[in-house]
Amino acid sequence: MSGLVATCLPERDRQAEGSQVEARRAELWACLRGVTDPELDESVVDLNFVTRADVDAANHVHIEFRLPTYWCAANFSFLMADDMRRAATALDWVESVSVVLGEHMYADKINAGLAQGLSFQETFGVEADGNLDDLRRTFLVKAFQRRQVALLNHLTATGHSPETITAFTLAELRRLPVDDDGDGLRRRYLERRDVVAATGDDMPAFVDAAGCPLRADGFSAYVSGLRRVGINAEFNSALCRGLLSVRFDLDTPFVPKARASA
């Protein structure tokens, strides 16, 4: 019996190890779903940018992704890679993270910088165009505006007046009875609300990009201005999806050249 137990234990351990890897792989994919294309404010997973997200038995994470065009801006491409790296690194069991960009004009330079843990400025030196943190904030503010106008439109359509909407505190907005669509829009808005102002319960629920409370007497003009931001983003989203579908066979996993030749 002891010999039988000794024989079975390694197999049982392998099964347990395999289950843990699968669970962590699922956790990794869920984590990456929270990373957005900074311009489109959509999940990189839902956009089919991520082509591989894997974890080995030693908890080393390997991520590969692609972009709709070969010539996407270097800072934009590096920003998305850095956001994926940050998100995966935040998982408490991760030992290391490898992020690889494929099929891109700056892929070699970006991948080398990522592998060495360098910043965008360190990777591109004098070629670096602007600060990555400033770029990240610019896109976060745009995401805040898109999410805000979607919620404002919904609240207006369901009978709330500008006077009522602009008087809401954050606590009142969180407690406000809404339908399922409104709840999703509210959740997404609150995820970005702290980008522009403090989020205490007594703070105004709706502020502009400078953190100033919205006013009822300028509400219509403000919302009209934000709608233009949303329309432009929707056009860009459709364009990116179309370019990606034309450029890649989305049903076939992407295999980077380094792995293909190994």
N, C-alpha and C positions, 0 to 999 in steps of 0.2 A: 504493500500500500504506500509506503513512504516513497518508493521509486516512482509510483504512478503520480503522486502528488508533486514530486520534484519535476517530472516531465511536463505536467500541466501548468505549473506556475508561470514559466516563461511565456507560454501562449496567452495565458490570462493577462499577464502584464502587457503583452503586445496589444491585445485588444483594448485594454484600458488606455494605453498610450495613444492608440489610434482614435479612440473616442474623444480624448482630450484635444487632440490636434483638430479633429473635425469641429468640435465646439468652439475652439479658438479661431478657426478659419471663419466660421459663421459670425463670430463676434467682430472679426476684422472687417468683413464685408458690411456689417451693420454700421460699424464705425465710419467706414468710407462713404456710406450713403449720406452721412451728415456733412460731407465735404461738398461744397458747391463750386460750379464754374462761377468765378467772381463776377463776370459780366452778365451772365444769364440768370444767376441766382437759382440754378437747378442742380440737383445732385449729379456728381460725376459718374455715379453708378447708373442712374436712370438715363443719362445721356450716352451711355455705352462707351465712355472714355476709358474706363478701367478694364483691362484685358486679362489681368492676373492679380490675384490677391491671395497669397499663400503663406502658410507658417509651417516650419519644420519642427521636428521633435525637440530641438534645442531652443524653441521660441524665437527664432530669427524670422522676421517678416520680409516677404519679397512682393513688391508691387510693381506692376508694369501698366503703362497707360499710353494713349495716343490722343491726338487732337484733330479737329476737322480738316485743317490745312497744314501743309508742309512749312508754311511761312508765318505761323502765329508768332506774335511778338515775343522776344526772348524773356522780357520781364513778366509778361502774362503767363508764359509757359512755366517759368521757374516758380512763380507764385503758386500755381496750382500744385506743382510737385512738392513744394515746401509745406503747403497745407495738408497734403496727404501724409507727409512724413510726420508732421506735428500731431495729427490725429492718431496715427498708429502708435507713436511713441507714448502717447498719453495712457495707453492700455497698460495696466500695472504689471502684466506678465511678460511684456515684450523685452527681449534682450538687445535686439538691433533691428534697424529698418533699412531696407534697400529699395529705392524708388528709381525706376528706369523709364525714361521717355523714349518712345520709338517713332521712327519715320518722321523726323523733324530736322529742319536745317541747322538747328543749334543743339541737336541731341547729344553729340559727343561732348561738347563743352558743359552742357547742363548736367549730364550724367556723371561726368568727372567731378564737378563741383559737389553734387549731391553725395557721391561716394566718399568724399573727403570731409563732409559736414560743413562745407563753406557757405557763406552767405551769397546773395546775388552779386553784391558789390565785389566780394573777394573772387567770385567765379569769373566775372566779366571785366574787372578792373576798370580802365578808362572808358571801356565801351558801355559800361553800365549806365542806363538812362533813368535817372531818378532813384528814389529810395523805395524799397519794396514795401516797407511799413506804410508809407504815404499812399502807395498804390492800393494796398489792401484796404485802408480806411476809405479811400475814394469809392471803391466798389461796395464796401459795407454800407456806406451812406446811400448809394443808389439802390441797394437791396432793401434798406429801410424804407425808402420812398415808395418803391414798387409794392411792398407789402402793406404799407400804410394806406395807399390809395385804394387797394383792393378791399381792405377792411372798411374804409370810409364809404366806398360805393355801396357795399353790402348793408352797412348800418343805415345809410340814407334810403336805400331801396326798401328796407323793412320798417320804415316809418319814423326813424329818429331824425329830429330837426338839427340843423347846425348849432343852435343854441344848446341843445341837450348834449350833443356829441362833444362840443368844445368845452363843456363844463365837467365832463367825466374826469375823475381821478383814476389812477392806475388800479386802485383797489376796486372801484366801482366798475371799471371795465372788466376786470377779472370775474366779478360776480354777476355780470349782466347776462340774463337768460338769452341764449341765441340758439339757432338751429345748428345742425351738424356742419353745414358749409361755413356758417359764421364762426363756429368754434375752431375750425381748422385755420381760417383766416386770422382769427385773434391769436391763436397759438403762434403762428408764423410771425406775426407782427411783434408780439412780445419778445420773441427770440432776438430781434434786432433793435428793440427799443433802447437798450443801454448803449448803443453806438453813439447816440447824440446827446443823451442827458441822463441824469440820475434816475433810478427806478424805485424810489420809496413809494409806499402805498398812497401817500397824500400828494404825490407829484401829478401834474397834468398828464392825462393819458395820451393826448395828442399834441405833439410839438413839431416844429419844422426842423430842417437839417442843422440849424444853429442852436437848437434846444429851446427856442422861444415858443410859448403856448400858442396854439391856433386861436384865431378870433372868429366869432360868428359872422361879423360883417365882411370878412375877406375870405370866407370859407369857399364859396363857389369858384372864385378866381384861383385860389390855391389848388383845389382839386383838379381843375382844368389843366393847370400847369403840370401837375404830376401825371395826368393821363398821357401826356405826350411822352414822358419818360417810359411809361409802361408799353406804349405802342411801339416805340423804338426797340425796346428789349424783346418784345414778342417777335418782331421782324427778325432780329438777330438770332433768336432761338431757332426759328424755322429755317433760317439760312444755314446755321451750323449743323442742324440735324440732317438737312439735305446734302450738304457737302460731305459729312461723315458717311452717309449711306452710299453715296456715289464712290467715295474714295476707298472704302473698305467693305469686304464681305462681312457683315455683322454677325453672320451665323458661324463663321470660322474663327477660332481663337487666334489672336495675333501672336506670332513667334518671333522674338527679336533675333537679329542676325547672329549675335554672340551665342545664343542657345542653339540656333538652327545648325550652326557649323561645329558645335561641340561634339 
